[in-house]
């Protein structure tokens, strides 16, 4: 499979690239500044572009089977996530290229409530509320789109570097909790979840989630 990854130099993006290469896929990693050290594997093909630019997206996605986006705006620039999403959707409209987006957990509903979403639950950290709300807007844009074959992956509430276990649970729109009430998954296993979906699509035009 020919896979293009936007956000390939980020924490999740790097692990997606590594997982895709380990499975024998051809990977194109998109960078915005080719002069900046990126530390990506030599096996990847580098492309220069901006996920928010429909022309760049269409050019880079030409001939690809799948586009993965794992971009994250810097703190204070969370509003840029919506613009990036619009650029991706516009650039892929009518191409037939699938889009798999790594989103956020804030819009998942909390078990045992009347449908309260995580970002609106008591005790939600104020410092990550802006990106959580931006990810909610991002998901709304995907759900409103009728031109692109998209899938949106919400991680568990806690997403950190860790180990690849290959063991996890999948869900839809509700936060997955373990027996102790925790919701977590490693970035390595999130990459496994994403590549599993890439190879065997199950959640087309919908959101799903994963956790231990």
C-alpha positions in Angstrom: 0.0 0.0 0.0 1.2 3.5 -0.8 0.7 5.7 2.3 1.3 9.4 2.7 1.7 10.7 6.3 1.1 14.4 7.2 2.6 15.1 10.6 5.2 12.4 10.1 7.7 14.1 12.4 5.4 14.3 15.3 5.2 11.9 18.2 2.3 9.8 16.7 3.3 10.4 13.1 6.8 8.9 13.7 5.3 5.8 15.1 2.8 5.5 12.2 5.7 5.8 9.8 7.7 3.1 11.6 4.7 0.7 11.8 3.8 1.2 8.2 7.4 0.5 7.1 7.6 -2.6 9.3 4.5 -3.9 7.5 6.1 -3.4 4.1 4.2 -0.4 2.9 5.6 2.4 0.8 5.6 5.6 2.9 5.7 9.2 1.8 6.4 11.5 4.8 5.4 15.1 4.3 7.5 17.9 5.8 7.0 21.6 5.7 10.7 22.6 5.9 13.1 20.2 4.0 16.1 22.1 5.4 15.1 21.2 9.0 16.5 17.9 10.4 13.6 15.4 10.5 15.2 12.2 11.7 12.9 10.0 9.6 14.0 6.6 8.3 15.9 6.5 5.1 13.3 4.2 3.5 10.7 7.0 3.4 10.1 9.3 0.4 10.1 12.9 1.5 7.6 15.4 0.1 7.3 19.1 0.9 3.9 20.5 1.6 1.3 21.9 3.9 -1.7 19.8 5.0 -3.8 23.0 5.0 -3.1 23.7 1.3 -5.6 21.8 -0.9 -3.2 22.1 -3.9 -0.3 20.6 -1.9 -2.6 17.8 -0.6 -3.9 16.9 -4.1 -0.4 16.9 -5.5 1.2 14.8 -2.8 -1.8 12.4 -2.6 -1.8 11.7 -6.3 -1.3 7.9 -6.9 -1.5 7.1 -3.2 -3.9 4.6 -1.6 -4.2 6.3 1.8 -3.4 9.6 3.5 -2.8 9.7 7.2 -3.0 13.0 9.1 -1.5 13.2 12.6 -0.8 16.9 12.7 -1.1 19.0 15.9 -0.9 22.8 16.1 1.3 24.4 18.6 -0.2 25.7 21.9 -2.0 28.9 21.3 -2.7 28.0 17.6 -5.3 25.4 18.1 -7.7 27.2 15.7 -5.4 26.1 12.9 -6.6 22.5 13.2 -9.9 23.4 11.5 -8.2 25.1 8.6 -5.9 22.1 8.2 -8.9 19.8 8.1 -10.6 21.9 5.5 -7.5 21.8 3.4 -7.2 18.1 3.6 -10.8 17.5 2.7 -10.7 19.9 -0.2 -7.5 18.5 -1.5 -8.8 14.9 -1.4 -12.3 15.6 -2.7 -13.0 13.5 -5.8 -9.7 11.7 -5.7 -10.8 8.4 -4.2 -7.9 8.5 -1.8 -8.8 7.4 1.7 -8.1 9.7 4.7 -7.3 8.4 8.1 -7.2 11.1 10.8 -5.7 10.8 14.3 -7.9 13.1 16.4 -8.6 13.7 20.1 -10.4 12.0 22.9 -12.3 15.1 24.2 -15.4 14.4 22.2 -15.9 10.9 23.4 -18.8 10.4 25.8 -18.1 9.4 29.4 -19.5 6.0 30.5 -22.2 6.2 33.1 -23.3 9.8 32.3 -26.2 11.2 30.3 -23.9 11.6 27.3 -21.5 14.1 28.7 -18.4 14.4 26.6 -15.0 14.1 28.2 -14.0 17.7 27.6 -17.1 18.9 29.5 -16.7 16.5 32.4 -15.6 17.7 35.9 -11.9 18.0 36.4 -10.9 18.0 32.8 -7.5 19.7 32.6 -7.8 23.4 31.6 -4.5 23.4 29.8 -5.6 20.9 27.2 -9.2 22.2 26.8 -8.3 24.4 23.8 -6.9 21.4 21.8 -9.7 19.2 22.9 -12.3 21.7 21.7 -10.4 22.1 18.4 -10.4 18.3 17.9 -14.2 18.3 18.4 -14.5 20.9 15.7 -12.2 18.8 13.5 -14.5 15.8 14.0 -17.6 17.9 13.1 -15.9 18.9 9.8 -15.3 15.3 8.9 -18.9 14.3 9.8 -20.2 17.1 7.6 -18.1 16.0 4.6 -19.7 14.0 1.8 -16.8 13.8 -0.7 -14.0 12.0 1.1 -13.6 8.4 2.3 -12.5 9.4 5.8 -12.0 7.6 9.2 -11.4 9.4 12.5 -9.4 7.7 15.3 -9.8 9.0 18.8 -7.2 7.7 21.2 -7.7 6.9 24.8 -7.7 9.8 27.3 -4.0 9.2 28.1 -1.8 8.8 25.1 1.9 8.6 25.8 5.1 7.0 24.4 5.4 3.4 25.5 5.7 -0.1 24.1 4.0 -1.9 21.3 1.9 -4.7 22.7 -0.6 -5.3 19.9 -3.3 -5.8 22.6 -6.1 -3.3 22.9 -9.9 -2.8 22.7 -11.8 -0.9 20.1 -14.9 1.2 20.6 -17.0 3.8 18.8 -18.0 7.1 20.4 -17.7 6.2 24.1 -14.5 6.5 26.2 -13.1 3.1 27.0 -12.1 2.5 30.6 -10.3 -0.4 32.3 -11.4 -2.0 35.5 -9.7 0.7 37.5 -11.4 3.5 35.6 -8.4 4.4 33.5 -8.3 5.2 29.8 -4.9 4.8 28.2 -3.0 3.5 25.2 0.6 3.9 24.0 1.5 5.8 20.9 3.0 2.6 19.6 -0.2 0.7 19.9 -2.2 3.6 18.5 -0.1 3.2 15.4 -0.9 -0.5 15.3 -4.6 0.4 15.5 -4.3 2.8 12.7 -2.4 0.5 10.4 -4.9 -2.3 11.1 -7.7 0.0 10.0 -5.6 1.0 6.9 -5.2 -2.6 5.9 -8.7 -3.8 6.8 -11.1 -0.9 6.8 -14.0 -1.3 9.2 -14.9 2.3 10.3 -15.3 4.1 7.0 -17.0 7.6 7.4 -17.1 7.2 11.1 -15.1 7.7 14.3 -13.7 4.9 16.5 -11.5 4.7 19.5 -9.0 2.4 21.1 -7.6 1.8 24.6 -6.2 -1.0 26.9 
